[in-house]
């Protein structure tokens, strides 16, 4: 199977070209026959000239169309300097095309009348449906309060709730991660009581925990705790941002704790012999060390920059941003595979380790932060990040995107042993962040309609937006194919020439039952947010209500199978059987990400607008930094 994008229109273009060639040939033949029948007319030199001119023009059309059978989508794989791409212009009618070069095609644009008509249609549809979506948004808020009530009752101050055994557990360093992850969600929802309870706990208990705790993971602590504190600072009115109120402590409390924590996390950068930070920090000692195998995850070291950049912006101290940005600047210099990178990197040498390339665990948010840090820092000297993002997405399309059989779902696989080691049709649920990232990269946070109206979209942007929509459908089908309507942690796909075989998801009515394989070890669901994150972004950008409907289906499945009556929600061990086995864990990101994205999906698009904020990889909204200020 070709590595170019699977939904090529090559066959359609080829058939149409053959039809056009036959039709034109018939016209020429008819013209010649007619000319033989009108010899008197041809005696006129003017008549001869016109007939010859007509025949010559038709011949040019034939030659020009011969080279048009190459599809636009093939250019994704071929416009990188390959010989095959060069041959398009030198084969057959190349001389004609160089002489009569067609003007460059512009991205499609809507006419003013079409824009007005579409606006009226969307506004009328939205007005009719708004009460229903307000009610559904309220259901998500009620779910959040139910989740918080279980945490407050049985695990307040612990990192996570075990809702079935009614106790808390510290799996993330003991900084009360659920409190901080949930706080800005409560602010956005207007859950004032939760804001007060979480804010009060942070004011009273977090400083001593930062001072006294031992080992924490640099990445997890940055995205959940540091990111949560910075977002809470802004949303509580810090620097006159967000949605200020008097429900919790002063905004300065959040910023002071963020700075105290970041000063300790910085040791992971400053004690490393390279620009790549160590993976673990001992907070009370202000010391850092590598993981037991000596390596850091590429995603982890490259998913710290939004947070440290914003802290430097707020404090006026550049050291946080300088240390974090060194990582991306260093990775820029390293060899890559069409923009793709291995999932491990060494703090000792600064080099990548191994050949495993994937957009799932340990690889995912590297690609996410390339585009998001560039969006955050627009107007600065960070254009290299956008270039790295563009190159990486071309690599994804060429090397990792395939189509399942028998029903043609697009998915993103892996290269566990590098480019030469063979393709694996394995896709983590974590990869479902990609549709949202692709949509952001295409429109830069603007709506598709605005981007088209202002002629901001290139053909590559349009192709990436189409890929985003197709991958989002695949992510939703991974939910729908199971008995519970909830996604497994990992799915495999049958592809042409490489049928994985194995158990299905259990929903016998799903059209894609034979496309998706769910292996026994991968059937668990951790209440993850990545799919609903992409649905939220795509709804904001396209305005297509199907993303809301898909999100509602997922929310209803969470309500039906993961809600615990005594409070909280639980992970599942197996989504393919009914009733599903429960795992007894409520991850912090269920409150910090999953419910937040669902709430925003069902709400007004002016709340946390995508052209003014970027969400860190833990869904904490961070303002886009304006260098004009």
Buried (B, 14 or more C-beta within 10 A) or exposed (E): EEBBBBBBEBEEBBEBBEEBBEEBEEBBEEBEEEBEEEEEBEEEEEBEEEBEEBBEEBEBBBBBBBBBBBBBBBBBBBEEEEEEBEEBBEEBBBEBBEEEEEEEEEBEEEEEEEBEEEEEEBEEEBEEEEEEBEEBBEBBBEBBBBBBBBBBBBBBBBBBBBBBEBEBBBBBBBBBBBBBBBBBBBBBBEBBEBBBBBBBBBBEBBBEBBEEBEBBBBBBBBBBBBBBBBBBBBBBBBEEBBBBBEBBBBBEBBBBBBBBBBBBBBBBBEBBEBBBBBBBBBBEEBBBBBBEEBBBBBBBBBBBBBBBBBBBBBBEBEBBBBBBBBBBEBBEEEEBBBBBBBBBBBBBEBBBBEBBBBBBBBBBBBBBBBBBBBBBBBEEEBEEBBBBBBBBBBBBBBBBBBBBBEBEBBBBBBBBBBBEEEBBBBBBBBBBBBBBBBBBBBBBBBBBBEBBBEEBBEBBBBBBBBBBBBBBBBBBBBBBBBBBBBBBBBBBBBBEEBEBEEEBBBBEEBEBBBBBBBBEEBBBBBBBBBBBBBBBBBBBBBBBBBBBEBBBEBBEBBBEBBBBEEBBBBBBBBBBBEEBEBBBBBBBBBBBBBBBBBBBBBBEBEEBBBEEBBBBBBBBBBBBBEEEE
